[in-house]
Amino acid sequence: MVQIITAAKEHMERVFEIERDAMSPAWSSKSLLDELSRGDSFFIVAVDDTTEPSPCVLGFAVFRQVGDDGELLKIAVDKPTR
């Protein structure tokens, strides 16, 4: 089953792979990690929790709160899941 959860450091290696494959130019791994720790950023991942030994990240999105509004900064899905 696919679940949408808050991203964590253990998801980031797969997020980097999806980012490099889906975007040109891609954000750096440092930029993505910085978003993970920002207080005004919302970083979510879609994971398939049926994969073993651990859930597989299928995609991600990064949003940022700007005043009363939200801004979508980045969204990407791995090729086989698109």
GIDAUR-V382538 format. One record per residue. RES is the residue in three letters. SS is DSSP state (H for helix, E for strand, C for the rest). PHI is phi in radians with two decimals (* if undefined). PSI is psi as a letter, one per 20 degrees, with the letter a starting at -180 (* if undefined). Layout:
BEGIN
RES & SS & PHI & PSI
RES & SS & PHI & PSI
END
This chain:
BEGIN
MET & C & * & q
VAL & E & -1.57 & p
GLN & E & -2.20 & q
ILE & E & -1.79 & p
ILE & E & -2.35 & r
THR & E & -1.20 & p
ALA & C & -1.16 & q
ALA & C & -2.38 & r
LYS & H & -0.97 & h
GLU & H & -1.20 & i
HIS & H & -1.54 & i
MET & H & -1.20 & h
GLU & H & -1.03 & g
ARG & H & -1.21 & h
VAL & H & -1.02 & g
PHE & H & -1.04 & g
GLU & H & -1.07 & g
ILE & H & -1.09 & g
GLU & H & -1.03 & g
ARG & H & -1.11 & h
ASP & H & -1.34 & h
ALA & H & -1.66 & h
MET & C & -2.09 & q
SER & C & -2.52 & o
PRO & C & -1.39 & q
ALA & C & -1.48 & q
TRP & C & -1.17 & q
SER & C & -1.27 & r
SER & H & -1.09 & h
LYS & H & -1.11 & g
SER & H & -1.08 & g
LEU & H & -1.16 & g
LEU & H & -1.13 & h
ASP & H & -1.06 & g
GLU & H & -1.10 & h
LEU & H & -1.06 & h
SER & H & -1.78 & i
ARG & C & -1.28 & q
GLY & C & -1.26 & h
ASP & C & -1.79 & j
SER & E & -1.90 & q
PHE & E & -2.10 & o
PHE & E & -2.06 & o
ILE & E & -2.11 & q
VAL & E & -2.27 & q
ALA & E & -1.74 & p
VAL & E & -2.14 & q
ASP & E & -1.64 & o
ASP & C & -1.48 & j
THR & C & -1.65 & i
THR & C & -1.46 & q
GLU & C & -2.01 & q
PRO & C & -1.49 & i
SER & C & -2.48 & r
PRO & C & -1.01 & q
CYS & E & -1.75 & p
VAL & E & -1.32 & p
LEU & E & -1.77 & h
GLY & E & -3.05 & r
PHE & E & -2.70 & r
ALA & E & -2.57 & q
VAL & E & -2.21 & p
PHE & E & -2.10 & q
ARG & E & -2.36 & p
GLN & E & -1.43 & p
VAL & E & -2.22 & n
GLY & C & 1.11 & c
ASP & C & -1.57 & j
ASP & E & -1.89 & r
GLY & E & -2.11 & q
GLU & E & -2.25 & p
LEU & E & -1.42 & o
LEU & E & -1.63 & h
LYS & E & -2.79 & p
ILE & E & -2.58 & p
ALA & E & -2.70 & q
VAL & E & -2.30 & q
ASP & C & -1.14 & q
LYS & H & -0.93 & g
PRO & H & -1.10 & h
THR & H & -1.61 & i
ARG & C & -1.07 & *
END
